Amino acid sequence: MHAEFFLDTNILLYAASGAPAEREKRTIARGLLSKDGGALSVQVLAEFYVNATAKLRLPEDTVIRILESLETYPVLALTDALFWSALAIRKRHQISYWDGAIIAAAVELGCATVYSEDLNHGQLYAGVRVINPFSS
């Protein structure tokens, strides 16, 4: 499995959000989702499900339809190797385990870029550059 870029959970959440205050972020997120070459992980899908139903308060059937629409993306499963890689990245870069797992998944998928607002914009983590598509 190989991809050009990895999409963090917040990209999916902004794309699904109906909040008027997030209109610009929604447009940017949907633009990223429409590009070829993206990838996800099971972690991202799970985080999206939990946050879309709890924080965005979307109906579960709507969230499941959104998740089903993402089945065309390469999706990396959580494995023991990914877990250990995430821990090493977490320690090396002093980030959370969850962010380490995002970077580890991107590395395993061969992605050059992770789109996320949760990590330092422009920073290189384990050879993967993080881009915050919402930064001005």
N, CA, C and O atoms as a printed pandas DataFrame, in Angstrom:
     atom_number atom_name residue_name chain_id  residue_number  x_coord  y_coord  z_coord
0              1         N          MET        A               1    0.844   -1.170    0.000
1              2        CA          MET        A               1    0.000    0.000    0.000
2              3         C          MET        A               1    0.894    1.240    0.000
3              4         O          MET        A               1    1.856    1.314    0.764
4              5         N          HIS        A               2    0.581    2.204   -0.848
5              6        CA          HIS        A               2    1.364    3.433   -0.936
6              7         C          HIS        A               2    0.429    4.608   -1.199
7              8         O          HIS        A               2   -0.579    4.466   -1.891
8              9         N          ALA        A               3    0.768    5.762   -0.647
9             10        CA          ALA        A               3   -0.018    6.972   -0.860
10            11         C          ALA        A               3    0.905    8.179   -0.836
11            12         O          ALA        A               3    2.039    8.092   -0.365
12            13         N          GLU        A               4    0.418    9.301   -1.342
13            14        CA          GLU        A               4    1.209   10.532   -1.373
14            15         C          GLU        A               4    1.083   11.334   -0.086
15            16         O          GLU        A               4    2.056   11.921    0.388
16            17         N          PHE        A               5   -0.134   11.355    0.480
17            18        CA          PHE        A               5   -0.360   12.153    1.683
18            19         C          PHE        A               5   -1.347   11.444    2.605
19            20         O          PHE        A               5   -2.130   10.593    2.181
20            21         N          PHE        A               6   -1.283   11.825    3.876
21            22        CA          PHE        A               6   -2.106   11.217    4.914
22            23         C          PHE        A               6   -3.016   12.286    5.497
23            24         O          PHE        A               6   -2.588   13.417    5.724
24            25         N          LEU        A               7   -4.269   11.927    5.739
25            26        CA          LEU        A               7   -5.242   12.867    6.280
26            27         C          LEU        A               7   -5.511   12.540    7.750
27            28         O          LEU        A               7   -5.906   11.422    8.082
28            29         N          ASP        A               8   -5.296   13.509    8.615
29            30        CA          ASP        A               8   -5.572   13.340   10.032
30            31         C          ASP        A               8   -7.080   13.499   10.263
31            32         O          ASP        A               8   -7.811   13.974    9.393
32            33         N          THR        A               9   -7.516   13.099   11.430
33            34        CA          THR        A               9   -8.932   13.089   11.780
34            35         C          THR        A               9   -9.588   14.453   11.623
35            36         O          THR        A               9  -10.729   14.540   11.169
36            37         N          ASN        A              10   -8.885   15.516   11.993
37            38        CA          ASN        A              10   -9.508   16.835   11.939
38            39         C          ASN        A              10   -9.919   17.226   10.527
39            40         O          ASN        A              10  -10.858   18.003   10.357
40            41         N          ILE        A              11   -9.245   16.712    9.520
41            42        CA          ILE        A              11   -9.641   16.989    8.137
42            43         C          ILE        A              11  -11.033   16.408    7.885
43            44         O          ILE        A              11  -11.895   17.078    7.315
44            45         N          LEU        A              12  -11.249   15.170    8.306
45            46        CA          LEU        A              12  -12.556   14.534    8.125
46            47         C          LEU        A              12  -13.637   15.255    8.923
47            48         O          LEU        A              12  -14.755   15.431    8.438
48            49         N          LEU        A              13  -13.309   15.669   10.137
49            50        CA          LEU        A              13  -14.288   16.342   10.976
50            51         C          LEU        A              13  -14.705   17.685   10.388
51            52         O          LEU        A              13  -15.891   18.014   10.381
52            53         N          TYR        A              14  -13.749   18.458    9.898
53            54        CA          TYR        A              14  -14.112   19.732    9.281
54            55         C          TYR        A              14  -14.925   19.516    8.012
55            56         O          TYR        A              14  -15.849   20.281    7.736
56            57         N          ALA        A              15  -14.597   18.493    7.242
57            58        CA          ALA        A              15  -15.344   18.207    6.021
58            59         C          ALA        A              15  -16.798   17.863    6.333
59            60         O          ALA        A              15  -17.688   18.169    5.539
60            61         N          ALA        A              16  -17.049   17.233    7.478
61            62        CA          ALA        A              16  -18.402   16.819    7.848
62            63         C          ALA        A              16  -19.153   17.874    8.653
63            64         O          ALA        A              16  -20.371   17.782    8.811
64            65         N          SER        A              17  -18.446   18.859    9.153
65            66        CA          SER        A              17  -19.059   19.861   10.019
66            67         C          SER        A              17  -20.012   20.765    9.237
67            68         O          SER        A              17  -19.738   21.168    8.107
68            69         N          GLY        A              18  -21.115   21.060    9.866
69            70        CA          GLY        A              18  -22.064   21.989    9.263
70            71         C          GLY        A              18  -22.031   23.352    9.929
71            72         O          GLY        A              18  -22.863   24.209    9.632
72            73         N          ALA        A              19  -21.069   23.562   10.832
73            74        CA          ALA        A              19  -21.000   24.820   11.577
74            75         C          ALA        A              19  -20.658   25.982   10.649
75            76         O          ALA        A              19  -19.671   25.915    9.916
76            77         N          PRO        A              20  -21.460   27.043   10.673
77            78        CA          PRO        A              20  -21.182   28.201    9.813
78            79         C          PRO        A              20  -19.789   28.799   10.048
79            80         O          PRO        A              20  -19.154   29.274    9.106
80            81         N          ALA        A              21  -19.315   28.777   11.290
81            82        CA          ALA        A              21  -18.002   29.343   11.615
82            83         C          ALA        A              21  -16.857   28.548   10.995
83            84         O          ALA        A              21  -15.735   29.045   10.898
84            85         N          GLU        A              22  -17.138   27.320   10.578
85            86        CA          GLU        A              22  -16.095   26.458   10.012
86            87         C          GLU        A              22  -16.228   26.302    8.497
87            88         O          GLU        A              22  -15.684   25.361    7.920
88            89         N          ARG        A              23  -16.938   27.207    7.864
89            90        CA          ARG        A              23  -17.184   27.125    6.422
90            91         C          ARG        A              23  -15.876   27.078    5.621
91            92         O          ARG        A              23  -15.730   26.253    4.719
92            93         N          GLU        A              24  -14.930   27.960    5.949
93            94        CA          GLU        A              24  -13.663   27.993    5.209
94            95         C          GLU        A              24  -12.874   26.699    5.415
95            96         O          GLU        A              24  -12.330   26.140    4.463
96            97         N          LYS        A              25  -12.815   26.227    6.660
97            98        CA          LYS        A              25  -12.105   24.974    6.934
98            99         C          LYS        A              25  -12.806   23.796    6.253
99           100         O          LYS        A              25  -12.145   22.879    5.766
100          101         N          ARG        A              26  -14.126   23.818    6.219
101          102        CA          ARG        A              26  -14.877   22.757    5.543
102          103         C          ARG        A              26  -14.516   22.707    4.055
103          104         O          ARG        A              26  -14.307   21.630    3.496
104          105         N          THR        A              27  -14.444   23.863    3.429
105          106        CA          THR        A              27  -14.093   23.943    2.009
106          107         C          THR        A              27  -12.691   23.394    1.763
107          108         O          THR        A              27  -12.476   22.628    0.825
108          109         N          ILE        A              28  -11.744   23.786    2.603
109          110        CA          ILE        A              28  -10.361   23.307    2.470
110          111         C          ILE        A              28  -10.303   21.797    2.683
111          112         O          ILE        A              28   -9.664   21.082    1.910
112          113         N          ALA        A              29  -10.970   21.312    3.732
113          114        CA          ALA        A              29  -10.962   19.877    4.033
114          115         C          ALA        A              29  -11.585   19.066    2.898
115          116         O          ALA        A              29  -11.054   18.024    2.512
116          117         N          ARG        A              30  -12.684   19.532    2.375
117          118        CA          ARG        A              30  -13.330   18.818    1.267
118          119         C          ARG        A              30  -12.452   18.833    0.022
119          120         O          ARG        A              30  -12.443   17.871   -0.746
120          121         N          GLY        A              31  -11.722   19.911   -0.178
121          122        CA          GLY        A              31  -10.772   19.964   -1.291
122          123         C          GLY        A              31   -9.683   18.913   -1.153
123          124         O          GLY        A              31   -9.312   18.266   -2.132
124          125         N          LEU        A              32   -9.173   18.742    0.055
125          126        CA          LEU        A              32   -8.159   17.708    0.296
126          127         C          LEU        A              32   -8.730   16.317    0.065
127          128         O          LEU        A              32   -8.055   15.456   -0.500
128          129         N          LEU        A              33   -9.957   16.092    0.492
129          130        CA          LEU        A              33  -10.594   14.791    0.305
130          131         C          LEU        A              33  -10.853   14.483   -1.172
131          132         O          LEU        A              33  -10.961   13.318   -1.556
132          133         N          SER        A              34  -10.949   15.504   -1.979
133          134        CA          SER        A              34  -11.211   15.278   -3.403
134          135         C          SER        A              34   -9.942   15.015   -4.213
135          136         O          SER        A              34  -10.015   14.624   -5.378
136          137         N          LYS        A              35   -8.773   15.230   -3.590
137          138        CA          LYS        A              35   -7.499   14.988   -4.273
138          139         C          LYS        A              35   -7.166   13.499   -4.304
139          140         O          LYS        A              35   -7.468   12.770   -3.359
140          141         N          ASP        A              36   -6.553   13.059   -5.373
141          142        CA          ASP        A              36   -6.051   11.686   -5.451
142          143         C          ASP        A              36   -4.769   11.559   -4.642
143          144         O          ASP        A              36   -4.013   12.521   -4.511
144          145         N          GLY        A              37   -4.526   10.368   -4.100
145          146        CA          GLY        A              37   -3.266   10.088   -3.422
146          147         C          GLY        A              37   -3.335   10.112   -1.917
147          148         O          GLY        A              37   -2.307    9.961   -1.257
148          149         N          GLY        A              38   -4.525   10.298   -1.344
149          150        CA          GLY        A              38   -4.660   10.365    0.101
150          151         C          GLY        A              38   -4.797    9.000    0.749
151          152         O          GLY        A              38   -5.149    8.018    0.096
152          153         N          ALA        A              39   -4.514    8.954    2.043
153          154        CA          ALA        A              39   -4.626    7.715    2.803
154          155         C          ALA        A              39   -5.107    8.031    4.213
155          156         O          ALA        A              39   -5.034    9.167    4.684
156          157         N          LEU        A              40   -5.601    6.985    4.869
157          158        CA          LEU        A              40   -6.124    7.072    6.227
158          159         C          LEU        A              40   -5.625    5.876    7.026
159          160         O          LEU        A              40   -4.942    4.998    6.499
160          161         N          SER        A              41   -5.977    5.859    8.291
161          162        CA          SER        A              41   -5.690    4.686    9.121
162          163         C          SER        A              41   -6.954    4.323    9.889
163          164         O          SER        A              41   -7.887    5.120    9.980
164          165         N          VAL        A              42   -6.973    3.129   10.432
165          166        CA          VAL        A              42   -8.101    2.707   11.262
166          167         C          VAL        A              42   -8.252    3.658   12.444
167          168         O          VAL        A              42   -9.373    3.963   12.852
168          169         N          GLN        A              43   -7.137    4.128   12.995
169          170        CA          GLN        A              43   -7.191    5.097   14.088
170          171         C          GLN        A              43   -7.978    6.334   13.675
171          172         O          GLN        A              43   -8.835    6.798   14.428
172          173         N          VAL        A              44   -7.702    6.872   12.495
173          174        CA          VAL        A              44   -8.396    8.069   12.015
174          175         C          VAL        A              44   -9.892    7.792   11.849
175          176         O          VAL        A              44  -10.725    8.612   12.235
176          177         N          LEU        A              45  -10.225    6.644   11.279
177          178        CA          LEU        A              45  -11.641    6.301   11.101
178          179         C          LEU        A              45  -12.350    6.186   12.452
179          180         O          LEU        A              45  -13.475    6.660   12.605
180          181         N          ALA        A              46  -11.693    5.557   13.429
181          182        CA          ALA        A              46  -12.291    5.407   14.761
182          183         C          ALA        A              46  -12.446    6.758   15.453
183          184         O          ALA        A              46  -13.490    7.036   16.045
184          185         N          GLU        A              47  -11.422    7.591   15.383
185          186        CA          GLU        A              47  -11.498    8.917   15.993
186          187         C          GLU        A              47  -12.600    9.744   15.337
187          188         O          GLU        A              47  -13.330   10.466   16.016
188          189         N          PHE        A              48  -12.717    9.637   14.018
189          190        CA          PHE        A              48  -13.778   10.362   13.317
190          191         C          PHE        A              48  -15.139    9.897   13.803
191          192         O          PHE        A              48  -15.998   10.721   14.116
192          193         N          TYR        A              49  -15.349    8.588   13.869
193          194        CA          TYR        A              49  -16.641    8.045   14.317
194          195         C          TYR        A              49  -17.006    8.596   15.698
195          196         O          TYR        A              49  -18.115    9.091   15.900
196          197         N          VAL        A              50  -16.077    8.507   16.639
197          198        CA          VAL        A              50  -16.342    8.938   18.015
198          199         C          VAL        A              50  -16.650   10.436   18.061
199          200         O          VAL        A              50  -17.626   10.847   18.689
200          201         N          ASN        A              51  -15.828   11.249   17.403
201          202        CA          ASN        A              51  -16.010   12.706   17.469
202          203         C          ASN        A              51  -17.182   13.204   16.635
203          204         O          ASN        A              51  -17.841   14.171   17.016
204          205         N          ALA        A              52  -17.447   12.568   15.518
205          206        CA          ALA        A              52  -18.573   12.995   14.674
206          207         C          ALA        A              52  -19.902   12.707   15.367
207          208         O          ALA        A              52  -20.845   13.490   15.255
208          209         N          THR        A              53  -19.978   11.585   16.082
209          210        CA          THR        A              53  -21.228   11.274   16.776
210          211         C          THR        A              53  -21.349   12.047   18.092
211          212         O          THR        A              53  -22.444   12.477   18.454
212          213         N          ALA        A              54  -20.242   12.227   18.808
213          214        CA          ALA        A              54  -20.299   12.885   20.116
214          215         C          ALA        A              54  -20.204   14.407   20.016
215          216         O          ALA        A              54  -21.067   15.115   20.536
216          217         N          LYS        A              55  -19.175   14.910   19.359
217          218        CA          LYS        A              55  -18.959   16.362   19.324
218          219         C          LYS        A              55  -19.777   17.062   18.244
219          220         O          LYS        A              55  -20.380   18.105   18.497
220          221         N          LEU        A              56  -19.800   16.492   17.044
221          222        CA          LEU        A              56  -20.591   17.107   15.975
222          223         C          LEU        A              56  -22.068   16.736   16.090
223          224         O          LEU        A              56  -22.930   17.370   15.481
224          225         N          ARG        A              57  -22.346   15.700   16.879
225          226        CA          ARG        A              57  -23.705   15.212   17.094
226          227         C          ARG        A              57  -24.412   14.805   15.803
227          228         O          ARG        A              57  -25.617   14.999   15.643
228          229         N          LEU        A              58  -23.629   14.236   14.889
229          230        CA          LEU        A              58  -24.217   13.704   13.663
230          231         C          LEU        A              58  -24.878   12.366   13.974
231          232         O          LEU        A              58  -24.384   11.614   14.813
232          233         N          PRO        A              59  -25.990   12.061   13.306
233          234        CA          PRO        A              59  -26.609   10.751   13.518
234          235         C          PRO        A              59  -25.650    9.624   13.116
235          236         O          PRO        A              59  -24.893    9.747   12.153
236          237         N          GLU        A              60  -25.699    8.539   13.867
237          238        CA          GLU        A              60  -24.778    7.433   13.615
238          239         C          GLU        A              60  -24.884    6.912   12.182
239          240         O          GLU        A              60  -23.863    6.592   11.574
240          241         N          ASP        A              61  -26.087    6.821   11.635
241          242        CA          ASP        A              61  -26.215    6.309   10.267
242          243         C          ASP        A              61  -25.558    7.241    9.254
243          244         O          ASP        A              61  -25.033    6.785    8.239
244          245         N          THR        A              62  -25.586    8.535    9.522
245          246        CA          THR        A              62  -24.906    9.502    8.648
246          247         C          THR        A              62  -23.394    9.298    8.725
247          248         O          THR        A              62  -22.710    9.297    7.702
248          249         N          VAL        A              63  -22.879    9.128    9.934
249          250        CA          VAL        A              63  -21.445    8.925   10.137
250          251         C          VAL        A              63  -21.003    7.630    9.451
251          252         O          VAL        A              63  -19.944    7.591    8.823
252          253         N          ILE        A              64  -21.786    6.602    9.565
253          254        CA          ILE        A              64  -21.443    5.331    8.922
254          255         C          ILE        A              64  -21.442    5.482    7.405
255          256         O          ILE        A              64  -20.580    4.913    6.734
256          257         N          ARG        A              65  -22.381    6.231    6.855
257          258        CA          ARG        A              65  -22.373    6.474    5.394
258          259         C          ARG        A              65  -21.119    7.238    4.972
259          260         O          ARG        A              65  -20.534    6.947    3.928
260          261         N          ILE        A              66  -20.712    8.203    5.772
261          262        CA          ILE        A              66  -19.474    8.943    5.475
262          263         C          ILE        A              66  -18.291    7.984    5.504
263          264         O          ILE        A              66  -17.454    8.001    4.601
264          265         N          LEU        A              67  -18.220    7.155    6.530
265          266        CA          LEU        A              67  -17.123    6.189    6.631
266          267         C          LEU        A              67  -17.129    5.229    5.442
267          268         O          LEU        A              67  -16.072    4.906    4.899
268          269         N          GLU        A              68  -18.287    4.785    5.048
269          270        CA          GLU        A              68  -18.377    3.893    3.878
270          271         C          GLU        A              68  -17.889    4.590    2.609
271          272         O          GLU        A              68  -17.311    3.951    1.729
272          273         N          SER        A              69  -18.122    5.898    2.515
273          274        CA          SER        A              69  -17.660    6.641    1.331
274          275         C          SER        A              69  -16.137    6.757    1.288
275          276         O          SER        A              69  -15.566    7.067    0.242
276          277         N          LEU        A              70  -15.481    6.510    2.419
277          278        CA          LEU        A              70  -14.022    6.601    2.495
278          279         C          LEU        A              70  -13.341    5.268    2.193
279          280         O          LEU        A              70  -12.115    5.174    2.248
280          281         N          GLU        A              71  -14.126    4.239    1.875
281          282        CA          GLU        A              71  -13.556    2.920    1.611
282          283         C          GLU        A              71  -12.673    2.875    0.368
283          284         O          GLU        A              71  -11.960    1.894    0.161
284          285         N          THR        A              72  -12.706    3.908   -0.457
285          286        CA          THR        A              72  -11.836    3.945   -1.635
286          287         C          THR        A              72  -10.401    4.334   -1.278
287          288         O          THR        A              72   -9.486    4.148   -2.080
288          289         N          TYR        A              73  -10.210    4.868   -0.084
289          290        CA          TYR        A              73   -8.870    5.268    0.363
290          291         C          TYR        A              73   -8.096    4.059    0.872
291          292         O          TYR        A              73   -8.684    3.131    1.426
292          293         N          PRO        A              74   -6.774    4.067    0.684
293          294        CA          PRO        A              74   -5.972    3.075    1.410
294          295         C          PRO        A              74   -6.129    3.357    2.910
295          296         O          PRO        A              74   -6.002    4.502    3.343
296          297         N          VAL        A              75   -6.402    2.323    3.693
297          298        CA          VAL        A              75   -6.577    2.465    5.136
298          299         C          VAL        A              75   -5.619    1.497    5.818
299          300         O          VAL        A              75   -5.691    0.284    5.617
300          301         N          LEU        A              76   -4.727    2.048    6.621
301          302        CA          LEU        A              76   -3.735    1.230    7.307
302          303         C          LEU        A              76   -4.301    0.720    8.626
303          304         O          LEU        A              76   -4.822    1.492    9.430
304          305         N          ALA        A              77   -4.194   -0.581    8.838
305          306        CA          ALA        A              77   -4.663   -1.203   10.067
306          307         C          ALA        A              77   -3.655   -0.986   11.191
307          308         O          ALA        A              77   -2.476   -0.734   10.944
308          309         N          LEU        A              78   -4.130   -1.085   12.410
309          310        CA          LEU        A              78   -3.252   -1.030   13.573
310          311         C          LEU        A              78   -2.612   -2.400   13.758
311          312         O          LEU        A              78   -3.305   -3.408   13.896
312          313         N          THR        A              79   -1.312   -2.423   13.760
313          314        CA          THR        A              79   -0.564   -3.666   13.966
314          315         C          THR        A              79    0.404   -3.460   15.120
315          316         O          THR        A              79    0.612   -2.336   15.577
316          317         N          ASP        A              80    0.989   -4.548   15.583
317          318        CA          ASP        A              80    1.976   -4.396   16.646
318          319         C          ASP        A              80    3.192   -3.606   16.156
319          320         O          ASP        A              80    3.771   -2.831   16.917
320          321         N          ALA        A              81    3.579   -3.796   14.902
321          322        CA          ALA        A              81    4.712   -3.042   14.346
322          323         C          ALA        A              81    4.403   -1.544   14.313
323          324         O          ALA        A              81    5.266   -0.727   14.635
324          325         N          LEU        A              82    3.187   -1.183   13.928
325          326        CA          LEU        A              82    2.788    0.226   13.904
326          327         C          LEU        A              82    2.786    0.794   15.325
327          328         O          LEU        A              82    3.217    1.926   15.541
328          329         N          PHE        A              83    2.310    0.025   16.276
329          330        CA          PHE        A              83    2.303    0.446   17.675
330          331         C          PHE        A              83    3.707    0.786   18.163
331          332         O          PHE        A              83    3.925    1.847   18.748
332          333         N          TRP        A              84    4.664   -0.118   17.922
333          334        CA          TRP        A              84    6.043    0.112   18.382
334          335         C          TRP        A              84    6.691    1.277   17.642
335          336         O          TRP        A              84    7.462    2.034   18.231
336          337         N          SER        A              85    6.389    1.422   16.382
337          338        CA          SER        A              85    6.897    2.558   15.615
338          339         C          SER        A              85    6.339    3.869   16.172
339          340         O          SER        A              85    7.066    4.854   16.305
340          341         N          ALA        A              86    5.047    3.873   16.496
341          342        CA          ALA        A              86    4.414    5.069   17.071
342          343         C          ALA        A              86    5.063    5.455   18.391
343          344         O          ALA        A              86    5.280    6.636   18.663
344          345         N          LEU        A              87    5.370    4.457   19.210
345          346        CA          LEU        A              87    6.034    4.753   20.483
346          347         C          LEU        A              87    7.413    5.366   20.268
347          348         O          LEU        A              87    7.789    6.312   20.960
348          349         N          ALA        A              88    8.156    4.833   19.320
349          350        CA          ALA        A              88    9.491    5.373   19.036
350          351         C          ALA        A              88    9.399    6.807   18.519
351          352         O          ALA        A              88   10.187    7.663   18.922
352          353         N          ILE        A              89    8.457    7.070   17.643
353          354        CA          ILE        A              89    8.273    8.425   17.098
354          355         C          ILE        A              89    7.814    9.370   18.203
355          356         O          ILE        A              89    8.288   10.503   18.287
356          357         N          ARG        A              90    6.900    8.913   19.046
357          358        CA          ARG        A              90    6.432    9.720   20.170
358          359         C          ARG        A              90    7.592   10.155   21.050
359          360         O          ARG        A              90    7.710   11.323   21.418
360          361         N          LYS        A              91    8.442    9.196   21.377
361          362        CA          LYS        A              91    9.580    9.489   22.254
362          363         C          LYS        A              91   10.577   10.434   21.573
363          364         O          LYS        A              91   11.033   11.402   22.181
364          365         N          ARG        A              92   10.911   10.150   20.315
365          366        CA          ARG        A              92   11.897   10.946   19.592
366          367         C          ARG        A              92   11.452   12.398   19.424
367          368         O          ARG        A              92   12.266   13.316   19.525
368          369         N          HIS        A              93   10.166   12.602   19.168
369          370        CA          HIS        A              93    9.673   13.951   18.874
370          371         C          HIS        A              93    8.889   14.587   20.021
371          372         O          HIS        A              93    8.402   15.710   19.897
372          373         N          GLN        A              94    8.767   13.857   21.150
373          374        CA          GLN        A              94    8.051   14.379   22.323
374          375         C          GLN        A              94    6.631   14.827   21.961
375          376         O          GLN        A              94    6.212   15.941   22.278
376          377         N          ILE        A              95    5.904   13.929   21.289
377          378        CA          ILE        A              95    4.516   14.178   20.923
378          379         C          ILE        A              95    3.655   13.092   21.572
379          380         O          ILE        A              95    4.180   12.151   22.168
380          381         N          SER        A              96    2.357   13.225   21.455
381          382        CA          SER        A              96    1.465   12.224   22.043
382          383         C          SER        A              96    1.580   10.901   21.290
383          384         O          SER        A              96    2.018   10.856   20.140
384          385         N          TYR        A              97    1.176    9.831   21.965
385          386        CA          TYR        A              97    1.155    8.533   21.281
386          387         C          TYR        A              97    0.286    8.614   20.032
387          388         O          TYR        A              97    0.669    8.111   18.975
388          389         N          TRP        A              98   -0.886    9.247   20.146
389          390        CA          TRP        A              98   -1.838    9.292   19.027
390          391         C          TRP        A              98   -1.246   10.007   17.822
391          392         O          TRP        A              98   -1.431    9.567   16.687
392          393         N          ASP        A              99   -0.533   11.112   18.058
393          394        CA          ASP        A              99    0.139   11.806   16.955
394          395         C          ASP        A              99    1.279   10.953   16.411
395          396         O          ASP        A              99    1.518   10.926   15.203
396          397         N          GLY        A             100    1.978   10.262   17.298
397          398        CA          GLY        A             100    3.027    9.342   16.858
398          399         C          GLY        A             100    2.470    8.251   15.963
399          400         O          GLY        A             100    3.116    7.847   14.997
400          401         N          ALA        A             101    1.273    7.771   16.279
401          402        CA          ALA        A             101    0.636    6.731   15.457
402          403         C          ALA        A             101    0.230    7.270   14.095
403          404         O          ALA        A             101    0.282    6.541   13.104
404          405         N          ILE        A             102   -0.170    8.527   14.028
405          406        CA          ILE        A             102   -0.497    9.157   12.735
406          407         C          ILE        A             102    0.766    9.212   11.877
407          408         O          ILE        A             102    0.742    8.832   10.706
408          409         N          ILE        A             103    1.855    9.680   12.454
409          410        CA          ILE        A             103    3.115    9.771   11.716
410          411         C          ILE        A             103    3.595    8.380   11.313
411          412         O          ILE        A             103    4.030    8.181   10.179
412          413         N          ALA        A             104    3.521    7.423   12.225
413          414        CA          ALA        A             104    3.958    6.052   11.918
414          415         C          ALA        A             104    3.147    5.469   10.759
415          416         O          ALA        A             104    3.703    4.798    9.890
416          417         N          ALA        A             105    1.857    5.720   10.745
417          418        CA          ALA        A             105    1.005    5.227    9.653
418          419         C          ALA        A             105    1.407    5.887    8.335
419          420         O          ALA        A             105    1.487    5.224    7.301
420          421         N          ALA        A             106    1.657    7.189    8.378
421          422        CA          ALA        A             106    2.077    7.896    7.163
422          423         C          ALA        A             106    3.406    7.349    6.647
423          424         O          ALA        A             106    3.578    7.170    5.442
424          425         N          VAL        A             107    4.340    7.084    7.551
425          426        CA          VAL        A             107    5.634    6.518    7.158
426          427         C          VAL        A             107    5.429    5.165    6.494
427          428         O          VAL        A             107    5.987    4.899    5.429
428          429         N          GLU        A             108    4.630    4.311    7.123
429          430        CA          GLU        A             108    4.402    2.970    6.579
430          431         C          GLU        A             108    3.736    3.012    5.204
431          432         O          GLU        A             108    3.981    2.147    4.364
432          433         N          LEU        A             109    2.896    4.017    4.981
433          434        CA          LEU        A             109    2.214    4.162    3.696
434          435         C          LEU        A             109    3.075    4.868    2.647
435          436         O          LEU        A             109    2.676    4.971    1.487
436          437         N          GLY        A             110    4.241    5.350    3.043
437          438        CA          GLY        A             110    5.127    6.042    2.109
438          439         C          GLY        A             110    4.716    7.471    1.809
439          440         O          GLY        A             110    5.113    8.030    0.787
440          441         N          CYS        A             111    3.929    8.064    2.683
441          442        CA          CYS        A             111    3.451    9.433    2.481
442          443         C          CYS        A             111    4.564   10.442    2.759
443          444         O          CYS        A             111    5.349   10.280    3.693
444          445         N          ALA        A             112    4.615   11.471    1.941
445          446        CA          ALA        A             112    5.570   12.554    2.162
446          447         C          ALA        A             112    4.999   13.620    3.082
447          448         O          ALA        A             112    5.744   14.381    3.700
448          449         N          THR        A             113    3.667   13.674    3.171
449          450        CA          THR        A             113    2.979   14.748    3.877
450          451         C          THR        A             113    1.849   14.203    4.737
451          452         O          THR        A             113    1.164   13.253    4.359
452          453         N          VAL        A             114    1.664   14.821    5.905
453          454        CA          VAL        A             114    0.471   14.612    6.727
454          455         C          VAL        A             114   -0.234   15.956    6.808
455          456         O          VAL        A             114    0.369   16.962    7.183
456          457         N          TYR        A             115   -1.508   15.968    6.455
457          458        CA          TYR        A             115   -2.325   17.167    6.630
458          459         C          TYR        A             115   -3.001   17.087    7.985
459          460         O          TYR        A             115   -3.805   16.190    8.236
460          461         N          SER        A             116   -2.668   18.041    8.868
461          462        CA          SER        A             116   -3.182   18.045   10.233
462          463         C          SER        A             116   -3.010   19.429   10.832
463          464         O          SER        A             116   -2.089   20.164   10.475
464          465         N          GLU        A             117   -3.900   19.774   11.742
465          466        CA          GLU        A             117   -3.708   21.013   12.498
466          467         C          GLU        A             117   -3.195   20.720   13.901
467          468         O          GLU        A             117   -3.034   21.637   14.707
468          469         N          ASP        A             118   -2.938   19.448   14.198
469          470        CA          ASP        A             118   -2.546   19.049   15.550
470          471         C          ASP        A             118   -1.043   19.013   15.798
471          472         O          ASP        A             118   -0.618   18.907   16.948
472          473         N          LEU        A             119   -0.248   19.097   14.771
473          474        CA          LEU        A             119    1.208   19.054   14.920
474          475         C          LEU        A             119    1.801   20.352   14.377
475          476         O          LEU        A             119    1.085   21.156   13.780
476          477         N          ASN        A             120    3.088   20.561   14.576
477          478        CA          ASN        A             120    3.732   21.806   14.151
478          479         C          ASN        A             120    3.784   21.922   12.634
479          480         O          ASN        A             120    4.361   21.078   11.948
480          481         N          HIS        A             121    3.170   22.979   12.129
481          482        CA          HIS        A             121    3.130   23.235   10.690
482          483         C          HIS        A             121    4.549   23.329   10.126
483          484         O          HIS        A             121    5.381   24.087   10.624
484          485         N          GLY        A             122    4.801   22.555    9.093
485          486        CA          GLY        A             122    6.080   22.592    8.408
486          487         C          GLY        A             122    7.153   21.692    8.996
487          488         O          GLY        A             122    8.197   21.487    8.376
488          489         N          GLN        A             123    6.908   21.149   10.187
489          490        CA          GLN        A             123    7.932   20.316   10.829
490          491         C          GLN        A             123    8.012   18.945   10.161
491          492         O          GLN        A             123    7.020   18.399    9.680
492          493         N          LEU        A             124    9.222   18.420   10.152
493          494        CA          LEU        A             124    9.490   17.080    9.640
494          495         C          LEU        A             124    9.535   16.118   10.818
495          496         O          LEU        A             124   10.314   16.307   11.753
496          497         N          TYR        A             125    8.693   15.081   10.770
497          498        CA          TYR        A             125    8.649   14.037   11.791
498          499         C          TYR        A             125    8.944   12.715   11.092
499          500         O          TYR        A             125    8.173   12.290   10.231
500          501         N          ALA        A             126   10.027   12.071   11.441
501          502        CA          ALA        A             126   10.386   10.765   10.872
502          503         C          ALA        A             126   10.343   10.782    9.340
503          504         O          ALA        A             126    9.955    9.800    8.707
504          505         N          GLY        A             127   10.742   11.897    8.767
505          506        CA          GLY        A             127   10.790   12.006    7.305
506          507         C          GLY        A             127    9.488   12.429    6.654
507          508         O          GLY        A             127    9.405   12.490    5.427
508          509         N          VAL        A             128    8.469   12.722    7.450
509          510        CA          VAL        A             128    7.166   13.143    6.919
510          511         C          VAL        A             128    6.915   14.586    7.345
511          512         O          VAL        A             128    7.023   14.917    8.526
512          513         N          ARG        A             129    6.580   15.438    6.387
513          514        CA          ARG        A             129    6.321   16.843    6.685
514          515         C          ARG        A             129    4.850   17.029    7.040
515          516         O          ARG        A             129    3.964   16.514    6.359
516          517         N          VAL        A             130    4.605   17.774    8.120
517          518        CA          VAL        A             130    3.241   18.089    8.525
518          519         C          VAL        A             130    2.867   19.456    7.960
519          520         O          VAL        A             130    3.595   20.437    8.108
520          521         N          ILE        A             131    1.717   19.485    7.314
521          522        CA          ILE        A             131    1.188   20.729    6.768
522          523         C          ILE        A             131   -0.172   20.991    7.410
523          524         O          ILE        A             131   -1.068   20.147    7.369
524          525         N          ASN        A             132   -0.308   22.170    7.999
525          526        CA          ASN        A             132   -1.608   22.587    8.502
526          527         C          ASN        A             132   -2.285   23.342    7.371
527          528         O          ASN        A             132   -1.925   24.485    7.090
528          529         N          PRO        A             133   -3.262   22.722    6.718
529          530        CA          PRO        A             133   -3.886   23.374    5.561
530          531         C          PRO        A             133   -4.741   24.574    5.937
531          532         O          PRO        A             133   -5.192   25.316    5.065
532          533         N          PHE        A             134   -4.967   24.770    7.247
533          534        CA          PHE        A             134   -5.810   25.866    7.708
534          535         C          PHE        A             134   -5.005   27.063    8.186
535          536         O          PHE        A             134   -5.584   28.087    8.548
536          537         N          SER        A             135   -3.674   26.954    8.196
537          538        CA          SER        A             135   -2.854   28.075    8.668
538          539         C          SER        A             135   -2.754   29.121    7.568
539          540         O          SER        A             135   -2.738   28.811    6.377
540          541         N          SER        A             136   -2.689   30.346    8.004
541          542        CA          SER        A             136   -2.631   31.446    7.025
542          543         C          SER        A             136   -1.220   31.752    6.618
543          544         O          SER        A             136   -0.993   32.647    5.804
